[in-house]
Amino acid sequence: MEAWTALVTGANRGLGKAIAHALLARGARTVYAGARDPETVTDPRLVPVRLDITDPASVAAAAERCGDVTLLINNAGIGLRSGLIAPASPDAARAEMETNYFGTLAMCRAFAPTLARNGGGTIVNVLSVLSWITLPGLGTYSASKAAAWAMTNGVRQELAGQGTRVVGVHAAFIDTDMAAGVELPKTSPADVAELVLDAVEKGEEEVLVDDITRQTKAALSG
């Protein structure tokens, strides 16, 4: 197994924290933990990196500092639980697009040259089952994740020539703060982290975390 040098965005809590710890457990050489406030990264085995993926200067600084990265995990995202016609939907839609789409794209763009220099490497984009369907009250989030899915597919094609693999991760409900209050089955962040790293090790390009996601993907053609 390759000894990864990884950067995880949003690594101070939730799924990002679980992925960072799973990387350490699998023998990663270095795990950079991106967070807006690096002091919230408390595990001494991690290397805190100040990172706001919506700030171009912050993204550029992270790319310069983390020049040895071979695995980029774009986990940072927001969900504001807004319908498309709700009073606050324009502001929610812009904020979610800035983080979930434009921020993730900025990270892909900034680290593509780094990954090329380091032999190709891998990008993992954490998406959602809501990349494919829309639920009442979550329309703006779904739109941002649908855009991120399309972007992930495009980046995969554009970076294939430099040997960079691009992985899309789709899940329904993960037991994190974002899904707080949702009274439906949830997957633990630790389990998702293992599935993600298994896929990276096997060279897979898509991770379907749970039954809801697998059934939704299978139903798309219908």
C-alpha positions in Angstrom: 0.0 0.0 0.0 1.2 3.5 -0.8 2.2 5.5 2.2 -0.1 8.5 1.6 0.7 12.1 2.3 -2.9 13.4 2.6 -4.8 16.6 3.1 -8.3 16.4 4.5 -10.5 19.5 4.4 -12.9 20.0 7.3 -10.8 17.7 9.3 -11.6 19.1 12.8 -14.9 17.2 13.2 -17.4 14.8 11.8 -16.5 12.8 8.7 -13.3 14.8 8.0 -11.9 13.9 11.5 -12.9 10.3 11.0 -11.0 10.1 7.7 -8.0 11.8 9.1 -7.8 9.2 12.0 -8.4 6.3 9.5 -5.5 7.6 7.4 -3.2 7.6 10.5 -4.4 4.0 11.3 -3.4 2.9 7.8 0.1 4.3 8.1 -0.2 7.5 6.2 3.2 9.3 6.2 1.6 12.8 6.9 -2.0 13.9 7.4 -2.6 17.6 7.0 -5.8 18.5 8.8 -7.5 21.5 7.1 -9.7 23.7 9.2 -10.7 27.4 9.3 -9.5 27.4 12.9 -6.4 25.1 13.1 -6.6 25.2 16.9 -9.6 23.0 16.7 -7.4 20.2 15.4 -6.3 18.6 18.7 -4.7 15.3 17.7 -0.9 15.8 17.9 -0.4 13.2 15.2 -2.1 15.5 12.6 -0.6 18.6 11.0 -3.1 21.5 11.4 -3.5 23.7 8.3 -5.4 27.0 8.3 -7.8 26.5 5.4 -11.0 28.2 4.2 -11.8 26.7 0.9 -14.0 29.7 -0.1 -11.0 32.0 0.2 -8.6 31.9 -2.8 -5.6 33.2 -0.8 -6.2 30.5 1.9 -6.4 27.8 -0.8 -3.2 29.0 -2.5 -1.4 29.1 0.8 -2.4 25.5 1.6 -1.2 24.3 -1.8 2.1 26.0 -1.3 2.5 24.6 2.2 1.4 21.1 1.4 3.5 20.5 -1.6 4.1 16.8 -0.9 0.4 15.8 -1.0 -0.5 12.6 -2.9 -4.1 12.3 -1.6 -6.5 15.2 -1.4 -9.8 14.6 0.3 -12.3 17.3 -0.3 -14.7 16.8 2.7 -15.5 20.3 3.7 -19.1 21.3 3.0 -22.2 23.0 4.4 -25.9 22.3 4.4 -28.3 25.1 5.2 -31.6 23.1 4.9 -33.3 25.6 2.5 -36.0 25.0 -0.1 -35.5 26.6 -3.5 -38.5 28.9 -3.1 -38.0 29.6 0.6 -37.5 33.3 1.6 -33.8 32.8 2.4 -33.1 30.5 -0.5 -31.0 32.9 -2.6 -28.5 33.5 0.2 -28.5 29.7 1.1 -27.9 28.7 -2.5 -25.0 31.1 -2.9 -23.4 30.0 0.3 -23.7 26.3 -0.5 -22.5 26.8 -4.0 -19.5 28.8 -2.8 -18.4 26.0 -0.4 -19.7 22.7 -1.9 -19.0 23.5 -5.6 -16.7 26.5 -6.0 -14.6 25.7 -2.9 -14.2 22.1 -3.9 -13.3 23.1 -7.5 -10.8 25.6 -6.2 -9.1 22.8 -4.2 -9.0 20.5 -7.2 -7.5 23.3 -9.3 -4.9 24.3 -6.7 -3.7 20.8 -6.0 -3.7 19.3 -9.5 -0.2 20.5 -10.3 1.0 19.2 -6.9 -0.5 15.8 -7.6 1.0 15.7 -11.0 4.5 16.5 -9.6 4.0 13.7 -7.1 3.2 11.0 -9.5 -0.5 11.5 -10.1 -2.2 10.7 -6.8 -5.9 10.8 -5.9 -8.6 13.4 -5.3 -11.6 12.3 -3.3 -14.7 14.5 -3.4 -17.4 13.9 -0.7 -20.7 14.3 -2.5 -24.2 13.0 -1.5 -27.2 10.9 -2.6 -28.7 14.4 -3.0 -26.4 14.8 -6.0 -29.1 12.8 -7.8 -32.4 13.5 -6.1 -34.0 16.5 -4.3 -36.0 16.4 -1.1 -38.4 19.1 0.2 -36.5 21.7 2.2 -33.1 20.6 0.8 -33.3 22.0 -2.7 -30.4 24.4 -2.5 -28.1 21.8 -1.0 -29.1 19.3 -3.7 -28.3 21.8 -6.4 -24.9 22.4 -5.0 -24.1 18.7 -4.7 -25.4 18.0 -8.2 -23.1 20.7 -9.5 -20.2 19.1 -7.5 -21.0 15.7 -9.0 -20.9 17.1 -12.5 -17.6 18.9 -11.6 -16.1 15.7 -10.2 -16.9 13.8 -13.4 -15.3 16.6 -15.5 -12.2 16.9 -13.3 -11.7 13.1 -13.6 -11.6 13.4 -17.3 -9.3 16.4 -17.4 -6.8 14.9 -14.9 -6.7 11.4 -16.3 -3.8 12.3 -18.6 -1.6 13.2 -15.6 -2.5 10.0 -13.8 -4.7 11.5 -11.1 -7.6 9.4 -10.0 -10.8 11.2 -8.9 -13.2 9.5 -6.6 -16.8 10.6 -5.9 -18.3 9.6 -2.5 -22.1 9.4 -2.2 -24.0 8.8 1.0 -27.4 9.4 2.5 -27.2 10.3 6.2 -23.9 10.2 8.1 -24.0 10.6 11.9 -22.5 14.1 12.0 -23.6 17.5 13.0 -25.0 18.1 9.5 -27.6 15.3 10.0 -28.5 16.2 13.6 -32.2 16.0 14.1 -32.7 13.6 11.2 -34.7 10.6 12.5 -33.5 8.1 9.9 -30.8 5.4 9.8 -27.3 6.9 9.7 -23.9 5.6 8.9 -21.1 6.2 11.4 -18.3 8.5 10.1 -15.7 5.8 11.0 -17.5 3.3 8.7 -17.6 5.8 5.8 -14.0 6.6 6.3 -13.0 3.0 5.9 -15.1 2.6 2.7 -13.5 5.7 1.3 -10.0 4.5 1.9 -10.8 1.0 0.7 -11.9 2.6 -2.6 -8.7 4.6 -2.9 -6.6 1.5 -2.3 -8.6 -0.5 -4.9 -8.5 2.2 -7.5 -12.3 2.6 -7.6 -13.9 5.9 -8.8 -17.2 5.8 -6.9 -18.2 5.0 -3.4 -21.9 4.2 -2.7 -22.0 4.2 1.1 -25.4 2.8 2.0 -28.5 1.0 0.8 -30.4 4.3 0.1 -27.6 5.6 -2.1 -27.2 2.3 -3.9 -30.9 2.0 -4.6 -31.1 5.6 -5.7 -28.2 5.2 -8.2 -29.8 2.0 -9.5 -33.1 3.8 -10.1 -31.7 6.6 -12.1 -32.0 4.8 -15.4 -35.7 4.2 -14.6 
